[in-house]
Amino acid sequence: MNKLHPVVINNPRKRSLSYRARDLSITALTLAVWLALIAKTTISIISSDVWILTIATSLLPRVIVLGFILTFLSFHCWALYKRYLYHRRQKGSSGLHASRQSDAMA
């Protein structure tokens, strides 16, 4: 069973061409930045005579690893926040529903 199904946003209005173009451009820009960083690191390591020392002392691989970790953590926190909002809405709507039922019975 998929436990994240309630967290996934399923809004038909968000499926328009402008939203898809925006998401595609953000994805393309992100991939371009990562590929540029990886290419620069690879080129600097290959062009160096002492490549093991270059790998160990280069700041760029550390920045890349830190970027991947921060990206993962930000997506993870976003998913947790969306799940929290979903459960808060569920509690709010069930409490409202229960109070309406008790009012109808009175």
FIZA-963447 format. One line per field, with one value per residue (C-alpha): residue number from 1; residue in one letter; chain; x negated, y negated, z. Coordinates in steps of 0.05 Angstrom, whole numbers, m for minus. Layout:
N
seq: [NUM,...]
type: [A,...]
mol: [A,...]
u: [X,...]
v: [Y,...]
w: [Z,...]
This chain:
106
seq: [1,2,3,4,5,6,7,8,9,10,11,12,13,14,15,16,17,18,19,20,21,22,23,24,25,26,27,28,29,30,31,32,33,34,35,36,37,38,39,40,41,42,43,44,45,46,47,48,49,50,51,52,53,54,55,56,57,58,59,60,61,62,63,64,65,66,67,68,69,70,71,72,73,74,75,76,77,78,79,80,81,82,83,84,85,86,87,88,89,90,91,92,93,94,95,96,97,98,99,100,101,102,103,104,105,106]
type: [M,N,K,L,H,P,V,V,I,N,N,P,R,K,R,S,L,S,Y,R,A,R,D,L,S,I,T,A,L,T,L,A,V,W,L,A,L,I,A,K,T,T,I,S,I,I,S,S,D,V,W,I,L,T,I,A,T,S,L,L,P,R,V,I,V,L,G,F,I,L,T,F,L,S,F,H,C,W,A,L,Y,K,R,Y,L,Y,H,R,R,Q,K,G,S,S,G,L,H,A,S,R,Q,S,D,A,M,A]
mol: [A,A,A,A,A,A,A,A,A,A,A,A,A,A,A,A,A,A,A,A,A,A,A,A,A,A,A,A,A,A,A,A,A,A,A,A,A,A,A,A,A,A,A,A,A,A,A,A,A,A,A,A,A,A,A,A,A,A,A,A,A,A,A,A,A,A,A,A,A,A,A,A,A,A,A,A,A,A,A,A,A,A,A,A,A,A,A,A,A,A,A,A,A,A,A,A,A,A,A,A,A,A,A,A,A,A]
u: [0,m25,m29,m47,15,49,m13,m17,16,69,96,121,111,36,31,32,m22,m49,m60,m93,m138,m157,m173,m213,m254,m269,m290,m333,m367,m382,m410,m453,m483,m499,m528,m571,m599,m614,m646,m690,m712,m727,m766,m807,m823,m843,m886,m924,m989,m977,m904,m898,m921,m874,m815,m832,m843,m793,m736,m689,m674,m656,m609,m576,m566,m540,m492,m465,m455,m420,m375,m355,m341,m300,m256,m250,m228,m179,m147,m142,m111,m59,m43,m34,13,53,62,80,133,160,165,199,250,266,276,321,359,369,394,445,470,479,516,562,578,596]
v: [0,m69,m109,m174,m175,m229,m272,m274,m336,m316,m381,m381,m456,m447,m404,m462,m476,m536,m495,m439,m489,m521,m453,m431,m495,m490,m417,m434,m491,m448,m392,m442,m470,m401,m378,m441,m430,m357,m373,m428,m381,m325,m371,m401,m331,m304,m365,m361,m322,m300,m280,m243,m304,m347,m303,m304,m379,m406,m446,m432,m359,m379,m432,m382,m331,m385,m408,m338,m330,m397,m382,m315,m345,m402,m353,m308,m366,m390,m320,m318,m387,m367,m305,m347,m394,m337,m304,m372,m382,m312,m324,m391,m364,m303,m347,m393,m333,m304,m370,m376,m305,m321,m385,m347,m296,m350]
w: [0,m18,46,10,m34,9,6,m70,m99,m149,m176,m248,m254,m243,m305,m354,m404,m366,m303,m342,m378,m311,m280,m341,m341,m267,m276,m337,m301,m240,m283,m322,m259,m231,m297,m302,m232,m246,m314,m283,m228,m277,m323,m266,m240,m309,m327,m261,m256,m185,m191,m125,m87,m129,m111,m37,m32,m82,m53,m111,m96,m25,m51,m97,m41,5,m50,m59,16,23,m37,m8,60,32,m8,52,97,44,42,118,119,66,105,168,132,104,172,203,150,162,237,225,176,219,281,241,214,283,311,254,269,343,325,278,333,384]
